[in-house]
Structure formats: structure tokens, C-alpha cells
């Protein structure tokens, strides 16, 4: 089995791409209305707590991925069905992310191309990258992630130059109090994307420096939270919360407002690049984590399962929902309660509890 490693800078870029991912497709914190940006900002603080929780699980068995940690806490007989559940969960999330890509591409870039072909093309590319190794994902992300930050900054500059941004669209601040903001955070905005970072427990062991790994992860969560807050702010201050909530792709609708001297217009490519890079990174990590689960169950290198897995994910991404509205409704109202809460919080809490018990039991005899 080939030894894979990631650098700290690659991990930093991967986490930013993972958190941004398909999150830019929709406006976050929409139920908080004009205070959506506050919801995202506070969600970042909650995200730091959640990620620290995942890091603690990994630190109790630093050289093991998620599925090996589950076996370490319980045993292989119990770990296999749990691994299968998490594998299907990661593949399901990847299918949703790829469906976002298909909807975006078929709407703005290739309107005459069937979405089936678009999704299949993407997963074949992702499958090829993963077959070459997770290091390729790290290198690619490390190169292109700075461009996403630069493009988002340019978008802010262009919108300001077009006199499109208006702070009155997010006023008055906290007009309905803090309670609607808190309600918008849980469980959706906290689970997406920070709870989904449980998949990165399969990536953390590839970084050998545990101390710097923790700092890198926390810094990347802060940066991604700033990017998501900035995105929400420019959407709400340009479109207004009513128009933004009705837009299928709010960030792209925002870029269409840019008009500087009747010369610089329709810079949709900037938003499309940001969204597409995040989608590729996030779906790659989710598929990789699922493949590591299959590797654990069958004890064969995950590369043997890459092509069959991505083909099934491509097919499922088409059948997962009928249209974009149903897709968004499922992700915002159904999935968080039936999948996110048990798999992102309930079982990891039990897992951490068992690991802590094992740790104290192992310390007991040595100290006595």
C-alpha cells in the first residue's frame, strides 16, 4: 500500500475548499433574514468547537483514520456496519455536491447538455485524481485556492465600484433579536459545513506533525468562515434578502450586477470558478473518505474501488432529486435531522466517550 502524505499548506487549502465547497451555491442563514451574516459569523465560532471535538477524537488515536478509530473503540465486528453507514453517508453527501455542480453547469455554462453527462464527466475526473492519490488533490487545491480568495476580493471591489452594495439592505441589525439568528444556526448552518468535517478525520492522519496540524485546521476554519461571511454580506447588501432568497444561485446573480463604465460586465466566470473549485475539492474529500471505508471493510487498497464508486455516485446524483428546488429543500429541512445530527454529533460523542474511558483505563495500571 502506497504511503500518502499531505503538507500543512495543502491541508489548509483543502479545508478552505471543503468548507466553501457547494456552500457558495446557496445563501446561508437565510432564516435569519437581514442578520444572515451574523448567523454565519457565529456559526464559525461553533465550527471551531466542533472541529476541536473532531481533532480530539483523532488525537486519542493520531495515526488512525475514522474507521480504524471506531474499531479501536469497539471491535471489528461492530465497526464494520458502522463503517458501512458512514461510507454510504459520505457517498450521499458527494452525490449532493456533484448535483450542485450539474445544476450550476447546465444552467449557466452548458444549457443544452444533459445533466447526466455533466455529472459523469466530473466524477470521472475526480476518480482519476483520487486514483493518482490524495496528494494530487492537495497539490491542485494548494495552487488554485488563493485564486478563489482573490476573485472574491475582486468581486467586492467591482460591486463597490458599481455602487451596488448598500448597507441599508441589512438594517436594522438584530431587529428581531438574537433568537432568530440562533435558530438559523442549528442544526443547518452548524452542520453545513463544519459538521461535515468529520470526513476529514480520514485525512488528518496524513499530517504527521500533530501540534501544527491542530493549529492549521483551526486557522483554516477561521479563514473559511470569513470567506463565507463575506459572501453572505455581499449577496444580501447587493440583492437584498428577498431577492437573494428567491435566486437559485445567489452569488452568480450578484456578479451580474457588476457594471463599470458599460465595459466591465457579466463577470460570472469569477463566481463560477470559486464555486466549481470548492465543489471539486469537497466531493473529492467525501469520496476519498468513503473509499477509505470500503478499504477498511474489504482490506484492499481503495484504488481498486475508485471507478465503480464514482460511476455509482454519478448515477445517484441524477436520481437523488427531481429539480433544484427539491434538492435545496431536502438539504435544508430533511437531511440535517435524519443524517447530520446522529452521524456528525451523536455517534462521535459516544465514540469520544469510549476513547476517553480506554485512555484512563490504560493510564490506571501504569500510574499505580
HELIX and SHEET records of a PDB file:
HELIX    1   1 UNK A    8  UNK A   20  1                                  13    
HELIX    2   2 UNK A   21  UNK A   25  5                                   5    
HELIX    3   3 UNK A   30  UNK A   35  5                                   6    
HELIX    4   4 UNK A   36  UNK A   59  1                                  24    
HELIX    5   5 UNK A   66  UNK A   73  1                                   8    
HELIX    6   6 UNK A   76  UNK A  108  1                                  33    
HELIX    7   7 UNK A  115  UNK A  132  1                                  18    
HELIX    8   8 UNK A  134  UNK A  161  1                                  28    
HELIX    9   9 UNK A  167  UNK A  170  5                                   4    
HELIX   10  10 UNK A  179  UNK A  184  1                                   6    
HELIX   11  11 UNK A  185  UNK A  189  3                                   5    
HELIX   12  12 UNK A  190  UNK A  191  1                                   2    
HELIX   13  13 UNK A  195  UNK A  200  5                                   6    
HELIX   14  14 UNK A  201  UNK A  204  1                                   4    
HELIX   15  15 UNK A  210  UNK A  239  1                                  30    
HELIX   16  16 UNK A  241  UNK A  246  1                                   6    
HELIX   17  17 UNK A  250  UNK A  255  1                                   6    
HELIX   18  18 UNK A  268  UNK A  298  1                                  31    
HELIX   19  19 UNK A  302  UNK A  305  5                                   4    
HELIX   20  20 UNK A  306  UNK A  319  1                                  14    
HELIX   21  21 UNK A  324  UNK A  329  1                                   6    
HELIX   22  22 UNK A  330  UNK A  334  3                                   5    
HELIX   23  23 UNK A  335  UNK A  335  1                                   1    
HELIX   24  24 UNK A  336  UNK A  346  3                                  11    
HELIX   25  25 UNK A  347  UNK A  367  1                                  21    
SHEET    1   A 2 UNK A 259  UNK A 260  0                                        
SHEET    2   A 2 UNK A 264  UNK A 265 -1                                        
END                                                                             
